[in-house]
Amino acid sequence: MNPADAPGESKPTLLIVDDDQELCAMLAEYLAPEGFLALTAGTGPAGLEQLGRAAVDLVVLDVMLPELSGFEVLRRIRAVSRVPVIMLTARGEEVDRVVGLEMGADDYLAKPFSPRELVARIRAVLRRMPGEGQSASGLILWGPLRLDLRARRADIADRDLELTSAELRILELLVRADTRTVTRDELMTQALGRRLLPTDRSLDTHVSNLRRKLMKHTDRLALLSVRGSGYALTLAPARAPASQG
């Protein structure tokens, strides 16, 4: 039995935004026995309307859409919501994948793809969401950083860092390591839910975005690249207040 099929539990609701009606219908039919309820939309505006009307747990969003591009739809989603988004991109279009991740997508999948792989990606992204295997409070304090895993929020001095689910999970793993190096393999499997491949640069993009957001809010935290190994988070001591007189 799928977890979503357990008695008393509602199925996660997905929104598939793609102008290929046959693909949408096929995916909706495939996802139902996998424990998901799939809504579909054929254009960007229709997808945004659906998102504003229904409680959606994850969006599957095609880059190539009529009326509004997938990137513009993603931009509008991120202006109001942190709902996880998986982008669908054309085969070999690395620039689409990089741009999508930089704009706040949680993952990407190149067309053509198998429905089984999409299901695996969906489950991996949803597993990153707080609630599973977290502490009772879901709160982690580390230097100036405050991670509220239940609220899916990280802030410094009460300023929201506006992290995606992938960035939040990467940051959580680095904070729990407490300045120790976390390998690229560990981050890839535990944060993104798949094996590290030589051609997959998504982890680097997520880390780059996370580093930029941290630097914007504090100079006490540094996200370091450890050559040939992975990444580590360092914490500088707080500055002593300037003496008076």
Contacts in CASP RR format, 6 or more apart in sequence:
PFRMAT RR
TARGET T0000
AUTHOR 0000-0000-0000
METHOD contacts of the structure
MODEL  1
MNPADAPGESKPTLLIVDDDQELCAMLAEYLAPEGFLALTAGTGPAGLEQ
LGRAAVDLVVLDVMLPELSGFEVLRRIRAVSRVPVIMLTARGEEVDRVVG
LEMGADDYLAKPFSPRELVARIRAVLRRMPGEGQSASGLILWGPLRLDLR
ARRADIADRDLELTSAELRILELLVRADTRTVTRDELMTQALGRRLLPTD
RSLDTHVSNLRRKLMKHTDRLALLSVRGSGYALTLAPARAPASQG
2 34 0 8 1.000
2 35 0 8 1.000
3 9 0 8 1.000
4 10 0 8 1.000
4 11 0 8 1.000
4 12 0 8 1.000
4 35 0 8 1.000
4 36 0 8 1.000
5 11 0 8 1.000
5 35 0 8 1.000
11 35 0 8 1.000
11 36 0 8 1.000
11 37 0 8 1.000
12 35 0 8 1.000
12 36 0 8 1.000
12 37 0 8 1.000
12 57 0 8 1.000
12 58 0 8 1.000
12 126 0 8 1.000
13 36 0 8 1.000
13 37 0 8 1.000
13 38 0 8 1.000
13 39 0 8 1.000
13 54 0 8 1.000
13 55 0 8 1.000
13 56 0 8 1.000
13 57 0 8 1.000
14 31 0 8 1.000
14 36 0 8 1.000
14 37 0 8 1.000
14 38 0 8 1.000
14 39 0 8 1.000
14 56 0 8 1.000
14 57 0 8 1.000
14 58 0 8 1.000
14 59 0 8 1.000
14 60 0 8 1.000
14 122 0 8 1.000
15 38 0 8 1.000
15 39 0 8 1.000
15 40 0 8 1.000
15 41 0 8 1.000
15 47 0 8 1.000
15 50 0 8 1.000
15 51 0 8 1.000
15 54 0 8 1.000
15 56 0 8 1.000
15 58 0 8 1.000
15 59 0 8 1.000
15 60 0 8 1.000
16 24 0 8 1.000
16 27 0 8 1.000
16 28 0 8 1.000
16 38 0 8 1.000
16 39 0 8 1.000
16 40 0 8 1.000
16 41 0 8 1.000
16 59 0 8 1.000
16 60 0 8 1.000
17 40 0 8 1.000
17 41 0 8 1.000
17 42 0 8 1.000
17 43 0 8 1.000
17 44 0 8 1.000
17 46 0 8 1.000
17 47 0 8 1.000
17 59 0 8 1.000
17 60 0 8 1.000
17 61 0 8 1.000
17 62 0 8 1.000
17 65 0 8 1.000
17 70 0 8 1.000
17 73 0 8 1.000
18 24 0 8 1.000
18 40 0 8 1.000
18 42 0 8 1.000
18 60 0 8 1.000
18 61 0 8 1.000
18 62 0 8 1.000
18 65 0 8 1.000
18 88 0 8 1.000
19 42 0 8 1.000
19 43 0 8 1.000
19 62 0 8 1.000
19 64 0 8 1.000
19 65 0 8 1.000
19 66 0 8 1.000
20 62 0 8 1.000
21 40 0 8 1.000
21 42 0 8 1.000
24 40 0 8 1.000
24 42 0 8 1.000
25 40 0 8 1.000
26 115 0 8 1.000
27 38 0 8 1.000
27 40 0 8 1.000
27 60 0 8 1.000
27 115 0 8 1.000
27 118 0 8 1.000
28 38 0 8 1.000
28 40 0 8 1.000
30 115 0 8 1.000
30 119 0 8 1.000
31 37 0 8 1.000
31 38 0 8 1.000
31 115 0 8 1.000
31 119 0 8 1.000
32 38 0 8 1.000
34 119 0 8 1.000
36 122 0 8 1.000
39 50 0 8 1.000
39 54 0 8 1.000
39 56 0 8 1.000
41 47 0 8 1.000
41 49 0 8 1.000
41 50 0 8 1.000
42 65 0 8 1.000
42 66 0 8 1.000
43 65 0 8 1.000
43 66 0 8 1.000
43 67 0 8 1.000
43 68 0 8 1.000
44 65 0 8 1.000
44 66 0 8 1.000
44 67 0 8 1.000
44 68 0 8 1.000
44 70 0 8 1.000
44 72 0 8 1.000
44 73 0 8 1.000
45 67 0 8 1.000
45 68 0 8 1.000
47 73 0 8 1.000
48 68 0 8 1.000
48 73 0 8 1.000
48 76 0 8 1.000
48 77 0 8 1.000
50 56 0 8 1.000
51 59 0 8 1.000
51 77 0 8 1.000
51 81 0 8 1.000
51 83 0 8 1.000
56 83 0 8 1.000
57 83 0 8 1.000
57 84 0 8 1.000
57 126 0 8 1.000
58 83 0 8 1.000
58 84 0 8 1.000
58 85 0 8 1.000
58 86 0 8 1.000
58 122 0 8 1.000
58 125 0 8 1.000
58 126 0 8 1.000
59 77 0 8 1.000
59 83 0 8 1.000
59 84 0 8 1.000
59 85 0 8 1.000
59 86 0 8 1.000
60 85 0 8 1.000
60 86 0 8 1.000
60 88 0 8 1.000
60 118 0 8 1.000
60 122 0 8 1.000
61 70 0 8 1.000
61 73 0 8 1.000
61 74 0 8 1.000
61 85 0 8 1.000
61 86 0 8 1.000
61 87 0 8 1.000
61 88 0 8 1.000
61 105 0 8 1.000
62 70 0 8 1.000
62 87 0 8 1.000
62 88 0 8 1.000
63 69 0 8 1.000
63 70 0 8 1.000
63 71 0 8 1.000
63 87 0 8 1.000
63 88 0 8 1.000
63 89 0 8 1.000
63 90 0 8 1.000
63 93 0 8 1.000
63 96 0 8 1.000
63 100 0 8 1.000
64 70 0 8 1.000
64 90 0 8 1.000
65 73 0 8 1.000
68 76 0 8 1.000
70 87 0 8 1.000
71 99 0 8 1.000
71 100 0 8 1.000
71 103 0 8 1.000
74 85 0 8 1.000
74 87 0 8 1.000
74 100 0 8 1.000
74 103 0 8 1.000
74 104 0 8 1.000
74 105 0 8 1.000
75 103 0 8 1.000
77 83 0 8 1.000
77 85 0 8 1.000
78 103 0 8 1.000
78 104 0 8 1.000
82 152 0 8 1.000
82 162 0 8 1.000
82 164 0 8 1.000
82 165 0 8 1.000
84 106 0 8 1.000
84 107 0 8 1.000
84 125 0 8 1.000
84 126 0 8 1.000
84 128 0 8 1.000
84 129 0 8 1.000
84 164 0 8 1.000
84 165 0 8 1.000
85 104 0 8 1.000
85 105 0 8 1.000
85 106 0 8 1.000
86 105 0 8 1.000
86 106 0 8 1.000
86 107 0 8 1.000
86 108 0 8 1.000
86 109 0 8 1.000
86 118 0 8 1.000
86 121 0 8 1.000
86 122 0 8 1.000
86 125 0 8 1.000
87 96 0 8 1.000
87 97 0 8 1.000
87 100 0 8 1.000
87 105 0 8 1.000
87 107 0 8 1.000
87 108 0 8 1.000
87 109 0 8 1.000
88 108 0 8 1.000
88 109 0 8 1.000
88 110 0 8 1.000
88 111 0 8 1.000
88 113 0 8 1.000
89 96 0 8 1.000
89 97 0 8 1.000
89 108 0 8 1.000
89 109 0 8 1.000
89 110 0 8 1.000
89 111 0 8 1.000
90 96 0 8 1.000
90 110 0 8 1.000
90 111 0 8 1.000
91 110 0 8 1.000
91 111 0 8 1.000
91 112 0 8 1.000
92 110 0 8 1.000
93 110 0 8 1.000
94 201 0 8 1.000
96 108 0 8 1.000
97 108 0 8 1.000
97 110 0 8 1.000
97 201 0 8 1.000
97 202 0 8 1.000
98 201 0 8 1.000
98 205 0 8 1.000
100 108 0 8 1.000
101 108 0 8 1.000
101 202 0 8 1.000
101 205 0 8 1.000
101 206 0 8 1.000
101 209 0 8 1.000
102 205 0 8 1.000
102 208 0 8 1.000
102 209 0 8 1.000
104 164 0 8 1.000
104 209 0 8 1.000
105 164 0 8 1.000
106 125 0 8 1.000
106 128 0 8 1.000
106 164 0 8 1.000
106 165 0 8 1.000
106 166 0 8 1.000
107 121 0 8 1.000
107 124 0 8 1.000
107 125 0 8 1.000
107 166 0 8 1.000
107 192 0 8 1.000
107 202 0 8 1.000
108 202 0 8 1.000
109 117 0 8 1.000
109 118 0 8 1.000
109 121 0 8 1.000
120 194 0 8 1.000
121 194 0 8 1.000
124 192 0 8 1.000
124 193 0 8 1.000
124 194 0 8 1.000
125 165 0 8 1.000
125 166 0 8 1.000
127 193 0 8 1.000
128 165 0 8 1.000
128 166 0 8 1.000
128 168 0 8 1.000
128 169 0 8 1.000
128 191 0 8 1.000
128 193 0 8 1.000
129 152 0 8 1.000
129 165 0 8 1.000
130 138 0 8 1.000
130 149 0 8 1.000
130 150 0 8 1.000
130 151 0 8 1.000
130 152 0 8 1.000
131 138 0 8 1.000
131 149 0 8 1.000
131 150 0 8 1.000
134 149 0 8 1.000
134 150 0 8 1.000
135 149 0 8 1.000
137 150 0 8 1.000
138 147 0 8 1.000
138 148 0 8 1.000
138 149 0 8 1.000
138 150 0 8 1.000
139 146 0 8 1.000
139 147 0 8 1.000
139 148 0 8 1.000
139 149 0 8 1.000
139 150 0 8 1.000
140 146 0 8 1.000
140 147 0 8 1.000
140 149 0 8 1.000
140 172 0 8 1.000
140 175 0 8 1.000
140 176 0 8 1.000
141 147 0 8 1.000
142 175 0 8 1.000
142 178 0 8 1.000
142 235 0 8 1.000
143 220 0 8 1.000
143 221 0 8 1.000
143 235 0 8 1.000
143 238 0 8 1.000
144 156 0 8 1.000
144 157 0 8 1.000
144 218 0 8 1.000
144 220 0 8 1.000
144 221 0 8 1.000
144 238 0 8 1.000
145 154 0 8 1.000
145 155 0 8 1.000
145 156 0 8 1.000
145 171 0 8 1.000
145 175 0 8 1.000
145 218 0 8 1.000
145 221 0 8 1.000
146 154 0 8 1.000
146 155 0 8 1.000
146 156 0 8 1.000
147 153 0 8 1.000
147 154 0 8 1.000
147 168 0 8 1.000
147 171 0 8 1.000
147 172 0 8 1.000
147 175 0 8 1.000
148 154 0 8 1.000
148 155 0 8 1.000
149 168 0 8 1.000
149 172 0 8 1.000
152 165 0 8 1.000
152 168 0 8 1.000
153 160 0 8 1.000
153 161 0 8 1.000
153 163 0 8 1.000
154 160 0 8 1.000
154 161 0 8 1.000
154 163 0 8 1.000
154 168 0 8 1.000
154 171 0 8 1.000
155 161 0 8 1.000
156 214 0 8 1.000
156 217 0 8 1.000
156 218 0 8 1.000
156 221 0 8 1.000
157 217 0 8 1.000
157 218 0 8 1.000
159 217 0 8 1.000
161 213 0 8 1.000
161 214 0 8 1.000
161 217 0 8 1.000
162 213 0 8 1.000
163 171 0 8 1.000
163 210 0 8 1.000
163 213 0 8 1.000
164 206 0 8 1.000
164 209 0 8 1.000
166 191 0 8 1.000
166 192 0 8 1.000
166 206 0 8 1.000
167 206 0 8 1.000
167 209 0 8 1.000
167 210 0 8 1.000
167 213 0 8 1.000
169 190 0 8 1.000
169 191 0 8 1.000
170 187 0 8 1.000
170 191 0 8 1.000
170 206 0 8 1.000
170 207 0 8 1.000
170 210 0 8 1.000
171 210 0 8 1.000
171 233 0 8 1.000
173 182 0 8 1.000
173 186 0 8 1.000
173 187 0 8 1.000
173 190 0 8 1.000
173 191 0 8 1.000
174 182 0 8 1.000
174 223 0 8 1.000
174 231 0 8 1.000
174 232 0 8 1.000
174 233 0 8 1.000
175 233 0 8 1.000
177 232 0 8 1.000
177 233 0 8 1.000
179 232 0 8 1.000
179 233 0 8 1.000
179 234 0 8 1.000
179 235 0 8 1.000
180 232 0 8 1.000
181 226 0 8 1.000
181 229 0 8 1.000
181 230 0 8 1.000
181 231 0 8 1.000
181 232 0 8 1.000
182 230 0 8 1.000
182 231 0 8 1.000
182 232 0 8 1.000
183 229 0 8 1.000
183 230 0 8 1.000
184 196 0 8 1.000
184 203 0 8 1.000
184 229 0 8 1.000
184 230 0 8 1.000
184 231 0 8 1.000
185 195 0 8 1.000
185 196 0 8 1.000
187 203 0 8 1.000
187 207 0 8 1.000
187 230 0 8 1.000
187 231 0 8 1.000
188 194 0 8 1.000
188 195 0 8 1.000
188 196 0 8 1.000
188 200 0 8 1.000
188 203 0 8 1.000
189 195 0 8 1.000
189 196 0 8 1.000
191 203 0 8 1.000
191 206 0 8 1.000
192 202 0 8 1.000
192 203 0 8 1.000
192 206 0 8 1.000
196 203 0 8 1.000
207 223 0 8 1.000
207 225 0 8 1.000
207 231 0 8 1.000
210 223 0 8 1.000
211 223 0 8 1.000
214 221 0 8 1.000
214 222 0 8 1.000
214 223 0 8 1.000
219 236 0 8 1.000
220 235 0 8 1.000
220 236 0 8 1.000
220 237 0 8 1.000
220 238 0 8 1.000
221 233 0 8 1.000
221 234 0 8 1.000
221 235 0 8 1.000
221 236 0 8 1.000
222 233 0 8 1.000
222 234 0 8 1.000
222 236 0 8 1.000
223 231 0 8 1.000
223 232 0 8 1.000
223 233 0 8 1.000
224 231 0 8 1.000
224 232 0 8 1.000
224 233 0 8 1.000
224 234 0 8 1.000
225 231 0 8 1.000
226 232 0 8 1.000
END
